[in-house]
Amino acid sequence: MKKVLLFLAQGFEEYEAAVFTDVLGWSRVVGDVPVEVVTAGLRPEIQCTWSLIVKPQAQLKDLDLAEFDALAIPGGFQRAGFYEDAYHEDFLEAVRHFDKTGKPIAAICVGAMPVGKSGVLNGRKATTYHLVNGRRRKQLAEFGAVVLDQHVVVDRNIITSTGPATGLEVAFTLLEMLTTRENVEKVQEAMAIIDPNPL
C-alpha cells in the first residue's frame, strides 16, 4: 500500500485535484499496488476556484508526514485565495520535508509555485502556467528554478506542469514513480485511456 497526501489549498482547481483522486483511486481498485489518497488542508472547509465547497479529510497540522509516500498539489486561482494557503509556512515546510526525504512531489500548473517558494527548486528544472505573459514562470525563475518551456518537467522526485490539460499526465507520472509502468498501463486500460483492442 502506498499513501499520498493531496494538499487542498483555498481556491484550488477542482479538476486538478480530481485527476489525482481518480487515477490513484483506479489503481486501488484494478492496479497491482493499492494507493490511498488522504486530502488535507489548513482549514476545515475550502472553497474551490469554481465555488465548490469541500471538507478535507484531515488538517495538515494533525498529520505525521513520515507516513506518506508522496505529495500531490493541484493549482488554483489567486483571486480565489489560492496563495493564502499555498504560501503558508506550514505547507512550505511540508514541501521541504517531502523533498528532503526524496519522496515524489507532483504539482499541476501553479501548484509548482509553493514548491518553488519553499526553496527546493533552486537550481532544478521545472515549469508552471505559461499564459498571462509568462508571469508565473518569471516568478518561478525568481525562486531559483530553471524554467523549461515543456508541458511536464520531471527533475528527480519533483513533477511540475503547465496547466489543467496536463493533469492526467502528471497523475500517471506520479503513479509510475510510486508503482510500475505495468501498473500504470493496467490503470490506463481500465480507465479507457488506452484501448487494448484497437481497430
N, C-alpha and C positions, 0 to 999 in steps of 0.2 A: 504494500500500500504506500502510495506517495501522497503528500499533503501539500496543498498550495494555498497560500494566503492571497486572497483577492481584495486589494485595498480599494474601498469606495470613498472617494472624496466628495464633499459637497459639490454639486454641479457636474458630476461625472456623466459621460455619454453612455446611455443605456446599451446601445448596440455593442459598444466596445467592451463592456463587461459581459454581455451575453455570449460573445464568441468563446470566452474562457469557460463559462459555466456549461455551454453546450458541448464543446469539443472534449473537455475533461470529463464531463458527465457521460458522454458516449463511451469514453474509454473505460469508465467504471462499469458500464453495462456489457459492452461487447469486446473490450480490449483484453490483452494478456495481463496488464498491470492496472489495477484499480487506482484511480486518483480522486482523492477527496478534496473538495474546494470549501474553504471557510471564508465567508465575507466578513470584513472588519472595517470599522471607520473610527472617526474621532468623536462622533456624535450618535445618539441613539436613533435618529431619524434623518434621512438625507433626501433633499430634493434634487432630482437629476436635471440635466440640461433641458430636457423636453418636458419637465414638470412632473414626471412620475415620482411618487414618494416611496422610498424603500427603507426597510429597517435591517441593518446588517446583523449577522448572527452574533457578533462579538464586538467589543470595544478594543482597539489596538492595545491600550494600556494594560488590559487584563490577560493578554496572550503571552505565552512563552515562545518566542520566535525560534528557539532551538528545535521546536517540534515540527517546523515546516521545512519542506524541501525546495520551495521556490516562492517567488513573489510575483504577482501579476498586477499591472497598473493600467487601467483604462484612462484615457484622456478625458477632457471636459472643456467647458467654455468659461472664460474669465468672467463674463457678465453673469454667469450662473453661480459664481463663487468658488470655482474650482481651485484657485491658488490659495484660498484661505486655509484649506486642509492640506493640499498637496505640498505646500511650502512650510507647513508646520514642523517645528524642530523634532517633535516626537516621531513623525513619519520619516523625516530625513535620516534620523538615527536608525530607524528600521531598515532603510535602504542600505545604509553603511554596513549594518550587521549582515545582511544577505550577501553583499559583495565580499566582505572580509572573510566569510566562510566559504566563498566560492560557489554559492548556490545561484541557480538561474534567476534573473530578473527580466521579466518580459513587459515592455511598455509600448502601448499603442499611441500613435500621434503625439500630443503634448504630454502624455504620460511620461515621456522622456525628460520633461523639464525638471521635475523634482529629482530624478536620477542625476541630472547634470548639476543641480543646485547642491546636492549632497556632497559633491566633490569627487565621486567615484569615476566620473567620465573624463577626468583631467588627463589629457594625452591619449585618450582612447577614441576609437571610431564610433560614430553614432549618427542618427538622423532624427528629424521630427517634422512637424507640419511645415509644408513648403510654400503655402499661399500667403496672402496678406503681405506681399512684398518681402517675403522671407524673414519676417520679424522674429518668429520663434527660433529659426535656425541661427540667426545672428546672436540671440540671447544664449542659445546652447553653446555656441562657439565662445562666448564671453565666460562661460563656466569652465572652459578649457577643453571642450570636446573637439575632436577632428570631425567636422560635419561633412558627410558624404551625400551626394545627390542620388540616393538609391531608395527604393520602396521599403526595403527591410535591410537592416545592418546588424550583423552579429559580431560582437567583439568579446571573445572568450565566453563568459557567462551572461553577458548582457545583450538583450534583443531590443532594438528600437525600430520605429517605423514612421511613415509619413502621414497616415490618416486612417479614417474608418475603413476604407476599402482594403487595407492590409490586415485587418483584424484576424481573419481566418488563418492567414499565413503565419502570423505571429503566434496564434494559439497552437497551431500544429508544430511550429518550430519548438515551442516550449514543451509540448508533449513528447517530441522526439528526444529532447535533452533529458527528459525525465524517464523515458522508457526506451523504445527502439524504433527504428524505421519501419519494421514489420508491423508493429503495433499501430503506428500512425496510418499505414495503408489499410489495416483492418477497420479502423475507425472511419477513414475516408470512404471506404466501400459501404459501410453500414449507413453513413450519412448521405449516400448517393452523390458524393463529390467526385468519385471515380467510378466508372462503370466496368464491372468485371466481365461483362459480355457485350463489348461494343459491336455495332452493326458492321 
